Amino acid sequence: MIFDQTTVSDLRLADDIYQQILVAISEGKLEPGDRLVQEKVATEMNVSRTPVREAILRLEQEGILVKTERKGFSVRKVSAKEVRDVFGAREAIEGYAAYQVAIEKDPAQIAEITKAFEVEALEADFDLKTDFDLNRSLHRSVVVQTGNQMLLNMFDSIWNSPAAMRIFAATHSLSFKPLLTDHSPILEQIINGTPEAAQAAAIDHIRDGLEIHIESIK
């Protein structure tokens, strides 16, 4: 048989189930070690096992889920190396972006970045997914203003990955939020037009976040 028996509708449904499981993980409803059994997921979502199987296998291939000994899958715990790899890549991309924007010191660019940073001041007690999206949008605003599409593609590749959401989910608590959302030094140095200081502020912010994330997964 050239093609398997999965229908187009099943594949579309599998995509929806895949997204729902990812959201559950990102919102902390599914935590590391929690088990997912195909039959149970299918029953809860009122669907057949076929799209559930497709979604779960995709999540396994991406390293989000791992097989368990009891014929099921569980949410994989994020490793310290994985966290360091993500944050190391962020340093290179976002530090360089802050440097470039500070060199330009373009009023229009700074105005756009400032708008994104101002959202932070209005942030209340949002849920994890909203916090993640706001944080990503704020950092992305700096990269966007470089006008470097390759740099933006790399940023999106990191921040849109399931790993990034799982790492962020691991540290979502009020005790972490003040440090994770303290972006003002970055904006200050960009406005001042001091590229080295802007780059250093971005890197310092990312490294502070790294230490928090490493501590949270111990």
N, C-alpha and C positions, 0 to 999 in steps of 0.2 A: 504493500500500500504506500503510495507516494505521500499522501497527506494524512494527518491524524484525524480523529473524529471530532475534534474541537471546532465548533461552528464560529462564524464571525461574531454572532451575538454573544457567544460564550466568551470570546476574547475581549470584547468590549466590557462585558460584565466583570471579567477578570481584572481589567484595568481599574475599574471602580472599586473592587474589593481590595486590590493592592493599595490604592490611595487611602481607603478607609483604615486599613491596618497601619499604614505609615502615620496617619494622623493620630491614631490611638497611641502609638508609640511616642510620637512627638509631644503629645499632651500628657504623657505620664500615666495613661490609663492601662497601658501594657508596659511593664517594667522588665529589666533584665532578669532572665530566669523564668518569666511567666510562660506557660505552655499554650500552644495553639493546636487544637485537634481539628482536622478537616471537617469531620462530621458535625462537631459542635458549632464551628464557625458557619457552616452551611445552614444549620438549623436556625441559628440566631439571625442570619441575614435572609432566611427564607429563599435560598437558591440551591441549585444542585451542587454536587461535590466538584464537578469538572472545573468551573471557573475558580473555585476556591483553591483547588489543587494548583492551577496555573499561577495564581497570585502568590501562593505560598512558595512554590518552587522558584519563582522569580526573586522573591525576597531572600530565599536561601542562597541563590547564585550571587546576590549582591552583598552577602555577608550580614544581612540584618537578622536572619533566623538561622538556627542550627538544628540538626536532627537530635532528637532525644532517644534514649533507650526504649521508651515506651510507645513507639510508633507514632510519635508526634513531633512537633517542632517547638522551640523556645526562643525567646528574644535573646540575642547574643549580647553579652556585656562588652562595652567599649573598652579597648585596651589603652594603656598609657601611651604606647607607641603610636597608635592611631590618632590620639588627641594631639600629640606632639607633631606628627606629620601635617595634620590639618592646620595647626596654628603656625608652623614654620612656613608653610606655603602662603598663609595669609600675611605674614610679616613681609615677605618679598613683594607681594602684589600691592597690598594696601599701604605699606611704607613708601614704596616707589610712587604710588598715586598721590599721596599727600605731598611728597617732595615736588612733583611736577606741577601740581595745582598751585603750590606756594610760590614757585618760580614765576608762573604766569601772572599771579596776583590780579586776575581779571575780575572786575566788579560784578559782571553778570554771572560768572561761574561761582563766585563767593556767595552771591545772593541765593543761587539755587541750592548750594550746600547748606547755607544758613537755614533755609526753609525746612530742610530735612532734619536738621539738628533741633529746630524749635519744637518739633513734634515730641521730642523727648521730654521737654518741660511740661507738656500736657499729659504725659503718660500717667495713668493711675494704676490700679491693680488689674491689669489685663491678664487673660489666660496665657498659657505658655506659647501657643501658636501665634497669638497676636504679638507677644513680646519678641518672639523670634523674627517675625516679619518686619517689625519696626526697627529692630537692631540691624537686620540685613539691609533694609532700605537706607538707613542712615550711612552705613559704611559704603554701600553701593553708590551713593550720591557723589562721594569723592572720586571714585573710580570713573564714573560716567563723565565727569567734567574734565578728565584728561583727554577725552576724545580718542582714546586708544581702544579700538574694538577688540584687539587681541587680548589686552589686559582685562577688559570687561568680560570676555568669554571665559577666561581663566577664573575670574572672581565668581561668576555664575556657576561654573563647574564645581567649585568648592562649596559654595553656600547652598546650592540647590540639591546637593547630594543627600541621600538618606543618612549618611554618617554624620553630617553637620547637624542635622535635626536631632539625632540621637545624643550627640555630645551636648548640645544645648539643653536638651530635656533632662540630662543627668544632673544638672546644676540649678534647676529652676526652683528657687525658694527666695523668699523676701530677704533673707540674710545675704544673698549674693547680689541682688539687684543694684545697690548703690554703686558698687565698683564696676559691674558689667555695663552700666549705662553712663559712666562718667567720661563723656567724650569732649568736654569743653576745652581741654588743653590742645587737642588736635585742631579744632576750629580756630582757637586763638592764634596759633602759630601760622595757620594758613592765611588768616586775615592780616597778620603782621608781615607776611611775605618772607618768612624765614624758612627756606626749604629744608635745611639740615635739622632744624628744631621741629618742624612739622613731621618729618620722617621719624625722628626720635620719639615724638609724642605718640604717633600711631603705633610704633613698635612697642613702646612701653605699655600702652593700653592693651595690646594683644597679649603681651607676656604676662601682664597681671591677670588677664582672663585665663590664660593657660594654667597658671598656678592654681587658680580656683577650680578649674575643671579637673585637673590632676588630683587635687585633694578630694573632690566629690566622688570619684570612682574608686577610691581606696577601700 
